Amino acid sequence: MNKSASSRTSAVRRSVTRPASAQPTRVVRRLDDTRASSEQERIVARRRHDWMVLAWLAFIAITVLIPWLIGRSALRDSFLFQRDPDLFDVAIRDGKTYFLSDYLGGLLLPGAIAAVFLVLRPWAGRRAFGVAGMFLTAALVATLTITESVWEENEARSVQRLRVEKFPYSEKVPYACGTGKDLSAIVDGKTLSVGIRQSSSTPTAFSSHCNIIEVFSGWRKVHQITLPGAIHIPVSGGSQTDSIFFRVNVEGDVARFAGLVTVSDASAYLLGFSLDRPGGMWKRELKVTDAEGSWAAPQVTLLGGTLAIQEKIDQFRYRLIGADFRTGKTMWTLSCPKGYRSTTFSREVQGGDSVMTMLCGNGGTGVSGSFQVSQSGAISRIK
């Protein structure tokens, strides 16, 4: 009886113990399966995010506008793309010239974000994307090198333009006075130009009191002359616009400026200076009334390197004065021969030389004569 009871007790214990020992194994397996499933889901999600990042980068590159704006607004003059020390005016930069460096530079920032995202995350299950991130990093380094080279070339080109191009005076300077004339010259590869403006403290509606003369070498202002007192330049809207005279003349390697200035309607002057040495300015007063006291608008013409000044004698007669462009001093004086009562002038170019035709009349008698005047003051009758 004891043996039989003992056998039954052992059988019961075995039957109870076996299921208890199998249960933890199934739980562990379920946990392992759950972990594996979760890990696989994470890998799938990472791959999906990898594709999203690559698609995002491709979209930015294809739009062109986004990287171009990033490069233009955020990276110009940054530690990556520094301004050339000789580039003193960034307005000279041309958007078309800088497009490639702006676009490639603008790709670096989103490209770097994408590369970090691909490389630094776990590579398990997404090794191809990690390798792609490494290739993208190498491509970014090469792009940075190329972009820096293009940027430096663009900056050098802009610096050269600042030296040789004429400064757009009327577009860049407030209160600029328009002369309608090209007051520039190229000397030793440099473009020298003259701009005229009124004082910003006393703007007028018609720019009729322009009293500041500025000299530029390329885009750099090298000199400024402020006319003293009431002396001003009668430009647009002034009472003497029909008699405006401004010229830049080149002789050898020296460029010189000469222009007409007035003090209200009471007097007029010619002034001139060398563009590389404006401090040596000369000034010549012009006769503005005739013997009868009538107003005579000054007329000045350039004959080669000579200033031809028409000065009124009386109601009908004029004399022609030749003044040296370099100094303003009188070189010769001419008038119609004795017996003629009226004088008119016209200027023309013959064989590359400037000449002035002096037409002399004799009232109602019908007698007239035409005389040709050269820049040296030589006069000859035209048959």
Buried (B, 14 or more C-beta within 10 A) or exposed (E): EEEEEEEEEEEEEEEEEEEEEEEEEEEEEEEEEEEEEEEEEEBEEBBEBBEEBBEBBEEBBEEEEBBBBBBBEBBBEEEBBEBBEEBEBEEBBEEEBBBBBBBBBBBBBBBBEBBBBBBEBEBEBBEEBBEBBEEBBEEBEEBBEEBBEBBBEBBEBBBBBBBEBBBBBEEEBEBBBEBEEEBBBEBEEBBBBBBBBBBEEEEEEEBBBBBBBBBBBBBEBEBEBEBEEEBBBBBBBBEBBEBBBBBBBBEEEBBBBBBBBBBEEEBBBBBBBBBBEBEEBBEBEBBBEBEEEEEBBBBBBBBBBBBBBBBBBEEBBBBBBBBBBBEBEEBBEBBBEEEBBBBEBEEEEEEEEBBBBBBBBBEEEEEEBEBBBBBBBEBEEEE
